[in-house]
């Protein structure tokens, strides 16, 4: 059908000339979305340089369109680092979201040969990854000073956190992960009573419905401490309608100490079906099964020879995406996540008679450092100034088995309307959270409605903001707002390519855990009247490109306030303990990151984070560890990383290091409250021997540094692993 003379129209296609539905075309202040046949139309006859955005394709900028019959061909569908979904729940150029965000791609994982996703999170500014023990040890994430439960983790839209709680990253494999997005601001507006401080979303690998033959990859590697890993992937498509991706992965290590083993097996299936050019269905299933020894504080010569943890984690994501005309898209989704965590401990061990020498630096808040173990049979006759000798009662490890089963079932609707100057996203989410608490099946229900607007004033000012009303069967109604503005100060200006200044403010909430609400034990009980924990966040950022886009820098300054933090309170006997909204704290800091292209195949990346934290209300105000005025546990004041990548035609070499400064900690044994800083260096290399075969090698802790991310739990010594990858 011919378009009116005062309209501009055209078609968006992929490299095989197939129409691309749901692509967003921005022409000055006008916006259109392609229909089921890839067509679009603007009610104007004035030519413009348009940009085309479609998730899975690089953004196409400065495409001149005029009159009718414009044809725009998108490049090959590779992941673009400039488009992000998690920040707005719709594909958006990262510069226009108004938030601090990072995108990690499959290539980043492959270049570093990393088996776990948390290792790459260490390179993101503002994040602190803390691993208790070595492979298989509980691994927590702290974002900009928040608690470990302040970051929601999603797999293709499905929350993986324990309801109201944190997530253990120890067994989340990088196998089959195509893309990872990190948002370092509150995300409760879009994801409910979770993500009070940040969000991390994992996107699983998809197949190609246009592929004539299946593609695949098999990897095997072997390394120190009897470590081996195999991984296999098969993906492709059938009849231009069905795409599939199948992943299998297993990692196993004996470990460095007795009972230090870890084994995790991961499987993933991603299926997509194009019902029509405008309607697509996608289903994702991902599961892992793991068992890991728990050797205890081996740095203090305390050994647990029998305890272990068995985890089984399963997630299902189902969604139907539909395009209605040139301005409206909609999604119906269903999600399910179940975590079964069993801790086995059947043998009494000990007693362990140990003693230590401590060094104390006096001040307003004394700093106590661990100086070394001492034979309690031969205590020192005298001590230098500032040193003390501590000999606690012998330590015994009693059998303490446990079982935790929780699940989250969710359903939702999301609509996205593209209008002149921007995009309006709105929706409704329902979630049922359930588990076995105190030998009783419990559940609670959340209902939330949200609205989020993105509006551009020309090409210089980008506004984003929204609000959510969440209703819970336990805490009632809560309102969470968020807003941001980004200014494009300069485009081409001398040696500057672009300068963006952003401001944002938001509030996030995090509901109590099921145990905190529903526990009914003889010595502790849950509190159904608990309020959600609350984070109030302010941030400003400056993003700059220099010297023909050879250098990219970003500086962010933030302030987070944490209120109504939930803490356990012991009551006088015989009353059982419970949880209360008592603690408060804050975090202030700055982040600096940069990426420099030295040569065509040489890139240098670095980041530095400064975070000052302070406890302002506490259940134990005089404690040297968690008292008022103390720093928050395990949040270093200074941290950073640097990475050099060299990737000519066949070789790929990545070398880097990270440093973590001194931080507040507790060994819960001798009274130590400070953990020294450390550094760790790695190198990874691969060689494309043929089109299908690539051997590789990685060495971690190259300088064999001795450090503890958690007091008493030494990190892994120097560690090497090598292998071969076969692709077809």
C-alpha positions in Angstrom: 0.0 0.0 0.0 1.4 3.4 -1.0 2.3 5.8 1.8 0.9 9.4 1.8 3.3 12.0 0.4 3.8 13.5 3.8 5.1 10.2 5.3 8.5 8.5 5.4 8.4 4.8 5.3 10.7 1.8 4.9 11.7 -1.7 5.9 14.3 -3.1 8.3 15.8 -6.4 7.4 18.7 -8.7 8.6 21.7 -9.6 6.5 19.7 -12.5 4.9 17.0 -10.0 3.9 14.5 -11.4 6.4 12.2 -8.7 8.0 13.1 -7.6 11.5 9.9 -7.0 13.6 10.0 -5.0 16.8 13.0 -2.8 15.7 12.9 0.7 17.2 13.6 3.6 14.7 14.3 7.0 16.2 14.0 10.0 13.8 14.7 13.2 15.6 11.8 13.4 18.2 9.8 10.7 16.3 9.8 7.0 17.2 8.4 4.0 15.3 8.5 0.2 15.8 8.6 -2.2 12.8 5.5 -4.4 12.3 5.5 -8.1 11.6 6.8 -7.5 8.1 9.6 -5.2 9.2 7.8 -2.1 7.9 7.8 1.3 9.6 6.3 4.7 8.9 6.7 8.3 10.2 4.1 11.1 9.8 6.7 13.6 8.3 8.2 14.3 4.9 11.4 15.8 6.3 14.5 13.6 5.8 16.6 12.7 8.9 19.4 10.6 10.1 17.7 7.8 12.0 19.0 5.2 14.5 17.7 1.7 14.6 17.8 -0.4 17.7 16.9 -4.1 18.1 18.1 -6.3 20.9 20.6 -8.9 19.5 21.8 -6.5 16.8 24.4 -3.7 17.0 22.6 -0.3 16.9 22.6 1.2 13.4 23.2 5.0 13.7 23.0 7.8 11.1 20.9 6.0 8.6 19.5 8.7 6.2 15.9 8.1 5.4 13.7 10.2 3.2 10.4 9.6 1.2 9.3 6.0 0.9 10.8 2.6 0.2 13.8 3.1 2.6 15.6 -0.2 3.3 17.8 -0.5 6.3 19.9 -3.7 6.7 21.1 -4.4 10.2 24.5 -6.0 10.7 25.1 -9.6 11.7 23.2 -10.2 15.0 26.0 -10.0 17.5 25.6 -8.7 21.0 26.0 -5.0 21.2 27.6 -3.5 24.3 25.7 -0.3 23.7 22.2 -1.7 24.2 20.9 -2.8 27.6 17.6 -4.3 28.8 17.7 -4.7 32.5 17.8 -1.0 33.3 14.4 -0.2 31.7 13.0 -3.7 30.7 13.1 -2.6 27.1 16.2 -2.4 24.7 17.8 1.0 25.4 21.1 2.6 24.4 23.2 2.4 27.6 24.0 6.1 27.5 20.3 7.0 27.7 19.4 4.9 30.7 20.7 7.4 33.2 22.2 4.7 35.4 25.6 3.1 36.0 25.7 0.0 34.0 28.1 -2.6 32.5 27.6 -5.3 29.8 29.8 -8.4 29.8 29.6 -10.6 26.7 30.3 -14.2 25.9 33.6 -13.2 24.3 34.7 -11.7 27.6 34.2 -15.1 29.3 36.0 -17.0 26.5 39.0 -14.6 26.4 39.5 -15.2 30.2 38.6 -19.0 30.2 36.5 -18.4 33.4 34.2 -21.2 34.6 32.2 -19.0 37.0 30.3 -15.7 36.3 31.5 -14.1 39.6 35.1 -13.9 38.4 34.2 -11.3 35.8 32.0 -9.4 38.3 35.3 -8.7 40.1 36.2 -6.4 37.2 33.1 -4.2 37.5 33.5 -1.0 39.4 31.4 -0.7 42.6 31.2 -4.5 43.1 33.0 -6.5 45.8 33.0 -10.3 45.4 33.8 -12.2 48.6 34.5 -15.9 48.5 34.6 -17.9 51.7 37.2 -20.5 51.2 38.1 -21.6 47.6 36.1 -23.3 44.8 32.7 -24.2 46.1 32.9 -21.8 49.1 30.0 -19.4 49.7 30.5 -16.5 47.4 28.7 -13.2 48.0 28.3 -9.9 46.1 28.3 -6.4 47.7 27.3 -3.5 45.5 28.3 0.0 46.5 28.3 -0.8 50.2 25.0 -2.6 50.3 24.4 -5.9 52.0 24.7 -9.1 50.0 20.9 -9.4 49.7 20.7 -6.0 48.0 21.4 -7.3 44.5 18.8 -9.2 42.6 20.1 -11.8 40.1 18.0 -12.8 37.2 18.2 -15.5 34.6 16.3 -14.4 31.5 14.0 -12.5 33.7 13.6 -15.1 36.5 14.9 -14.1 40.0 17.4 -16.6 41.4 17.8 -15.1 44.9 16.5 -16.9 47.9 13.2 -15.0 48.6 14.2 -11.8 50.4 17.8 -13.0 50.7 21.1 -13.2 48.8 22.4 -15.6 46.3 25.5 -17.9 46.5 27.5 -17.3 43.2 29.8 -20.2 43.9 28.1 -22.6 41.5 26.7 -20.3 38.8 28.6 -21.5 35.7 29.5 -19.3 32.7 28.6 -22.1 30.3 25.9 -21.0 27.9 25.8 -17.4 29.1 25.7 -15.1 26.1 25.5 -11.8 28.0 25.5 -10.4 31.5 24.2 -7.0 32.4 25.0 -5.2 35.7 23.0 -2.2 37.0 24.5 -0.5 40.0 21.5 1.4 41.2 18.2 0.4 42.9 16.0 -1.7 40.6 12.9 -2.3 42.8 10.8 -0.1 40.4 11.1 -2.8 37.8 11.6 -5.9 39.9 9.6 -5.5 43.1 10.7 -6.1 46.6 14.2 -7.2 45.5 17.1 -5.4 44.0 17.1 -2.7 46.6 20.6 -1.6 45.5 21.5 -3.3 42.2 20.6 -5.9 39.6 22.6 -8.5 37.6 20.9 -10.3 34.7 22.2 -13.4 32.9 21.0 -14.1 29.3 21.4 -17.6 28.0 22.7 -18.4 24.5 20.2 -18.7 21.7 20.3 -20.6 18.5 19.9 -19.2 15.0 16.5 -20.2 13.3 18.1 -19.4 9.9 21.0 -21.9 10.4 21.0 -24.7 7.8 23.2 -26.9 9.9 23.7 -27.2 13.7 26.7 -25.5 15.2 28.5 -26.8 18.3 31.4 -26.7 20.6 33.2 -29.2 22.9 35.7 -28.1 25.5 37.9 -30.1 27.9 40.4 -28.7 30.3 42.6 -30.1 33.1 44.6 -28.3 35.8 46.1 -28.0 39.3 44.5 -29.7 42.3 43.1 -32.5 40.1 40.8 -30.0 38.4 39.0 -30.9 35.2 36.1 -29.4 33.3 34.2 -30.5 30.2 31.6 -28.4 28.4 29.4 -29.1 25.3 27.1 -26.9 23.3 24.8 -27.6 20.3 22.7 -24.8 18.7 20.9 -24.1 15.5 17.5 -23.8 13.9 14.8 -25.6 12.0 12.6 -24.2 9.2 13.3 -20.6 9.9 10.9 -20.8 12.8 12.5 -22.9 15.6 15.8 -22.1 17.2 17.5 -24.1 19.9 20.6 -24.1 22.2 21.6 -27.0 24.4 24.4 -26.8 27.0 26.0 -29.3 29.2 28.9 -28.5 31.6 30.7 -30.2 34.5 33.5 -28.8 36.8 35.3 -30.9 39.4 38.3 -30.3 41.7 39.8 -32.1 44.6 41.0 -28.8 46.1 44.0 -27.8 48.1 43.0 -29.0 51.6 41.2 -32.0 53.1 37.5 -32.0 52.3 38.0 -29.2 49.9 36.4 -30.8 46.8 33.8 -29.2 44.6 31.7 -30.7 41.8 29.0 -28.9 39.9 27.0 -30.1 36.8 25.1 -27.6 34.8 22.5 -28.1 32.0 20.6 -25.5 30.0 18.0 -25.6 27.2 16.9 -22.5 25.3 14.1 -23.0 22.7 12.4 -20.3 20.6 9.6 -20.6 18.2 8.4 -17.9 15.7 4.6 -18.4 15.6 4.4 -15.5 13.2 6.6 -12.6 12.1 5.0 -10.6 15.0 4.7 -13.3 17.7 7.4 -15.4 19.2 7.5 -17.9 22.1 10.6 -18.7 24.1 11.3 -21.2 26.8 14.5 -21.5 28.9 15.3 -24.2 31.4 18.6 -24.2 33.4 19.6 -26.3 36.3 22.7 -27.2 38.3 23.5 -29.9 40.8 26.5 -29.5 43.1 28.3 -30.9 46.1 31.2 -29.1 47.9 33.2 -29.9 51.0 33.2 -27.5 53.9 36.7 -27.7 55.4 36.2 -24.8 57.9 38.9 -22.2 58.9 42.0 -24.1 57.8 44.2 -21.0 58.2 43.6 -21.5 61.9 44.2 -25.2 61.7 40.6 -26.0 62.3 39.6 -28.9 60.0 36.1 -30.3 59.3 36.7 -33.6 57.5 33.1 -34.7 56.8 30.7 -31.7 56.3 29.5 -30.8 52.8 26.8 -28.9 51.1 24.6 -30.3 48.4 22.6 -27.9 46.2 20.1 -28.4 43.4 18.9 -25.3 41.6 16.4 -25.2 38.8 14.9 -22.2 36.9 12.3 -22.0 34.1 11.5 -19.0 32.0 8.6 -18.9 29.6 7.5 -15.8 27.6 5.4 -14.8 24.7 6.4 -11.6 22.8 4.0 -10.0 20.5 4.2 -6.9 18.2 0.9 -5.0 17.7 1.3 -2.4 14.9 4.2 0.1 14.7 4.0 1.4 18.2 3.1 -1.3 20.7 4.8 -4.5 21.8 3.7 -6.7 24.7 5.1 -9.7 26.7 3.4 -12.3 28.8 5.9 -14.2 31.1 6.0 -17.0 33.6 8.9 -18.0 35.8 9.8 -20.6 38.3 12.9 -21.1 40.5 13.5 -23.8 43.1 16.5 -24.1 45.3 17.2 -27.2 47.5 20.2 -26.7 49.8 21.2 -29.6 52.1 24.0 -29.3 54.6 25.5 -32.6 55.8 27.4 -32.8 59.0 27.3 -36.1 60.9 30.6 -36.4 62.8 31.8 -34.7 66.0 35.3 -33.3 65.4 37.8 -31.7 67.8 38.4 -30.3 70.2 41.0 -28.0 68.6 43.2 -26.2 71.1 44.5 -23.1 69.3 46.0 -19.8 70.3 47.0 -16.7 68.4 49.1 -13.5 68.6 47.2 -10.3 67.8 48.4 -6.8 67.0 46.2 -3.8 68.0 46.4 -0.3 66.6 44.8 2.0 69.1 42.5 4.8 68.0 39.0 6.0 68.2 38.1 2.6 67.0 40.9 0.0 67.8 42.0 -2.1 64.8 42.9 -5.7 65.7 45.0 -7.7 63.3 45.9 -11.4 63.2 49.7 -11.8 63.7 50.0 -15.6 63.7 49.2 -18.8 65.5 51.0 -19.8 68.7 51.4 -23.2 70.3 49.2 -23.0 73.4 51.5 -25.4 75.2 54.3 -22.7 74.9 52.7 -19.3 75.4 55.1 -16.3 74.9 56.8 -15.2 78.1 56.7 -11.5 77.0 55.2 -9.6 74.2 56.2 -6.5 72.3 54.1 -3.3 72.7 50.7 -3.5 70.9 50.7 -7.3 70.8 48.5 -9.6 72.8 48.1 -13.3 73.3 44.7 -14.9 73.0 43.9 -18.5 73.9 40.1 -19.2 73.6 38.4 -22.3 74.9 39.1 -25.4 72.7 36.9 -25.4 69.5 34.6 -28.4 68.8 32.7 -29.0 65.6 29.3 -30.6 66.5 27.1 -32.3 63.9 24.6 -29.7 62.6 22.8 -31.0 59.5 20.1 -28.9 57.8 17.8 -28.7 54.8 16.4 -25.6 53.1 13.9 -25.7 50.2 12.5 -22.5 48.7 10.7 -21.7 45.5 9.4 -18.6 43.6 6.6 -18.8 41.0 6.0 -15.6 39.0 3.8 -14.4 36.2 3.6 -11.0 34.6 2.5 -8.7 31.7 4.5 -5.9 30.2 3.4 -3.5 27.5 5.7 -1.0 25.7 4.3 1.9 23.8 6.6 4.0 21.5 5.4 7.6 21.2 6.8 10.8 19.9 10.0 11.4 21.8 10.2 8.3 23.8 8.9 5.0 25.2 6.4 4.2 27.9 6.7 0.8 29.6 4.1 -0.5 32.1 3.2 -3.8 33.6 2.0 -6.1 36.4 3.9 -8.8 38.2 2.7 -11.5 40.6 4.9 -13.7 42.7 4.3 -16.6 45.1 7.2 -17.4 47.4 7.1 -20.6 49.4 9.4 -22.9 51.4 9.7 -25.4 54.2 10.4 -23.4 57.4 10.5 -25.1 60.9 9.1 -28.3 59.4 6.0 -26.3 58.1 5.1 -25.3 54.5 4.8 -21.5 54.4 4.0 -19.0 51.6 3.5 -15.3 50.9 2.3 -13.4 47.9 3.4 -10.2 46.1 1.5 -8.1 43.6 3.1 -5.2 41.9 2.3 -2.6 39.2 4.8 -0.4 37.6 5.1 2.4 35.0 8.4 3.6 33.5 8.9 6.4 30.9 11.8 7.3 28.7 11.6 10.7 27.0 14.1 12.5 24.8 14.2 16.2 24.4 15.8 16.3 20.9 19.3 14.7 20.8 20.6 16.3 24.0 18.5 15.5 27.0 17.3 12.1 28.0 14.8 11.6 30.8 14.0 8.2 32.4 11.9 7.6 35.5 9.2 5.4 37.0 7.4 4.2 40.0 6.0 1.0 41.4 3.4 0.1 44.0 4.1 -3.3 45.6 1.5 -5.1 47.8 2.7 -8.0 49.9 0.7 -10.4 52.0 3.3 -9.8 54.8 4.5 -6.2 54.7 1.5 -4.5 53.0 1.9 -1.7 50.5 5.2 0.0 49.5 5.9 2.7 46.9 9.2 2.9 45.1 10.2 5.8 42.7 13.2 6.3 40.5 14.3 9.1 38.1 17.3 10.1 36.0 18.4 12.7 33.5 21.3 12.6 31.1 22.7 15.6 29.2 24.7 15.2 26.0 27.0 18.2 26.7 29.2 17.8 23.6 29.3 15.7 20.5 32.5 16.4 18.5 34.5 19.1 20.3 38.2 19.0 19.6 39.8 15.9 20.9 36.5 15.1 22.7 34.0 12.8 20.9 31.1 13.0 23.3 30.5 14.1 26.8 27.5 12.9 28.8 26.5 14.1 32.3 23.9 12.1 34.3 22.1 12.5 37.6 19.9 9.8 39.2 18.0 9.2 42.4 15.9 6.2 43.5 14.6 4.1 46.3 14.8 0.3 46.6 13.3 -2.2 49.0 14.2 -5.7 50.0 11.7 -7.9 51.8 12.5 -10.2 54.8 13.5 -13.8 54.2 11.0 -16.6 54.8 12.9 -17.6 58.0 12.8 -14.0 59.3 9.0 -14.0 58.8 7.9 -17.6 59.6 10.5 -19.4 61.8 9.0 -21.2 64.8 11.8 -22.8 66.8 12.3 -23.2 70.5 15.1 -20.7 70.6 14.2 -18.3 67.8 10.9 -17.2 66.1 10.1 -15.2 63.0 8.6 -11.7 63.0 5.6 -11.3 60.6 5.6 -7.5 61.3 9.0 -6.8 59.7 9.2 -4.0 57.3 11.3 -4.3 54.1 14.9 -3.0 54.2 15.2 0.3 52.4 17.9 1.9 50.2 17.9 5.5 49.1 20.4 6.2 46.4 21.8 9.4 44.7 24.4 9.4 41.9 26.0 11.6 39.4 28.2 10.4 36.5 30.3 11.8 33.7 30.9 9.7 30.6 33.5 10.8 28.1 34.9 9.5 24.8 38.3 10.9 23.6 40.6 11.0 20.6 38.4 9.5 18.0 36.8 7.0 20.5 40.2 5.5 21.3 39.6 6.3 25.0 36.4 5.9 27.0 36.2 7.0 30.6 33.5 7.1 33.2 33.4 8.7 36.6 30.6 8.2 39.1 30.0 9.6 42.6 27.3 8.0 44.7 25.7 8.1 48.2 23.5 5.2 49.5 21.6 5.2 52.8 20.4 1.9 54.2 17.5 2.0 56.7 15.3 -0.6 58.4 18.0 -3.2 58.1 16.9 -6.5 59.6 19.0 -7.9 62.5 18.6 -10.8 64.9 18.0 -9.8 68.5 18.6 -12.1 71.4 16.1 -11.8 74.3 16.5 -12.8 77.9 16.0 -16.5 78.6 13.5 -18.2 78.3 12.1 -15.8 75.6 13.2 -16.9 72.1 15.2 -14.5 69.9 13.7 -12.8 66.8 14.4 -10.3 64.1 13.8 -6.5 64.2 14.2 -3.5 61.8 17.0 -1.9 63.9 20.2 -1.3 62.0 21.1 1.6 59.8 24.2 2.5 57.7 25.4 4.5 54.8 28.0 4.2 52.0 29.6 7.1 50.0 32.0 6.6 47.2 33.4 7.2 43.7 34.1 4.9 40.8 36.5 5.5 37.9 36.7 3.2 34.9 38.4 3.5 31.5 39.0 1.6 28.3 41.9 2.5 25.9 42.6 1.1 22.5 46.3 1.3 22.2 46.6 -0.4 18.9 44.1 -2.2 16.6 44.5 -5.5 18.6 45.6 -4.1 22.0 43.1 -2.9 24.6 43.7 -1.7 28.2 40.9 -1.6 30.7 40.9 -0.5 34.3 38.7 0.5 37.2 39.1 1.9 40.7 36.4 2.1 43.4 36.5 4.1 46.7 33.8 3.3 49.2 33.5 4.8 52.7 30.9 3.1 54.9 29.6 3.7 58.4 27.1 1.9 60.8 24.8 4.5 62.4 22.5 2.1 64.3 23.2 -1.3 65.6 22.0 -4.1 67.9 25.5 -4.2 69.4 26.5 -0.5 69.5 29.8 -1.1 71.3 31.1 -4.0 69.3 34.5 -3.7 67.6 33.0 -5.4 64.6 29.4 -4.2 64.1 29.3 -1.2 66.6 28.1 2.3 65.8 30.8 4.2 63.8 32.4 1.0 62.4 32.8 0.3 58.7 30.6 -2.3 57.2 32.0 -5.9 57.0 34.0 -7.0 54.0 33.5 -3.7 52.0 37.0 -2.5 51.2 37.6 1.2 51.1 39.9 0.9 48.0 39.7 -1.7 45.3 40.4 -2.0 41.5 41.6 -4.0 38.6 43.5 -3.6 35.3 43.4 -5.8 32.3 45.5 -5.8 29.1 44.1 -7.7 26.1 46.2 -8.5 23.0 44.1 -10.2 20.3 45.7 -10.4 16.8 44.3 -12.7 14.2 45.0 -16.1 15.8 46.3 -15.3 19.3 44.5 -14.0 22.3 46.4 -13.0 25.4 44.7 -11.4 28.4 46.7 -10.5 31.5 45.5 -8.6 34.5 45.3 -8.1 38.2 43.1 -6.9 40.9 43.8 -5.3 44.3 41.6 -5.2 47.3 42.4 -2.9 50.2 42.2 -3.4 53.9 38.7 -3.9 55.2 36.6 -4.5 58.3 36.0 -8.2 59.0 35.6 -10.7 61.8 37.0 -14.1 62.4 34.4 -14.8 65.1 37.1 -16.5 67.1 40.0 -14.5 68.4 38.5 -11.0 68.1 40.2 -9.9 64.9 38.4 -7.1 63.2 40.7 -6.1 60.3 41.6 -8.0 57.2 44.8 -6.8 55.3 44.7 -5.9 51.6 45.9 -8.2 48.8 46.5 -8.4 45.1 46.1 -11.3 42.6 47.4 -11.5 39.1 46.2 -13.8 36.2 47.1 -14.5 32.6 45.1 -16.3 30.0 46.1 -17.2 26.4 44.5 -19.1 23.5 45.6 -19.9 19.9 43.3 -20.6 17.0 45.3 -23.5 15.5 42.7 -24.1 12.8 39.3 -22.8 12.0 37.8 -25.4 14.4 40.5 -26.1 17.1 41.9 -23.7 19.8 44.1 -24.8 22.7 44.2 -22.4 25.7 45.9 -21.9 29.1 45.0 -19.9 32.2 47.1 -19.2 35.4 45.4 -17.6 38.4 47.2 -16.1 41.4 50.3 -16.0 39.2 52.5 -14.5 42.0 51.2 -17.0 44.5 49.9 -14.4 46.9 48.7 -15.6 50.3 45.5 -13.8 51.3 42.1 -14.4 52.8 38.9 -12.9 51.4 37.3 -14.0 54.6 39.4 -14.3 57.8 40.5 -17.9 58.4 39.7 -19.1 54.9 42.8 -18.9 52.7 42.4 -18.3 48.9 43.7 -20.8 46.4 47.4 -20.9 45.8 48.9 -20.5 42.3 46.6 -22.4 39.9 47.0 -23.4 36.3 44.6 -25.0 33.9 44.8 -25.7 30.2 42.6 -27.4 27.6 41.3 -27.4 24.0 38.1 -26.2 22.4 36.7 -27.7 19.2 34.0 -25.9 17.2 32.0 -26.7 14.1 
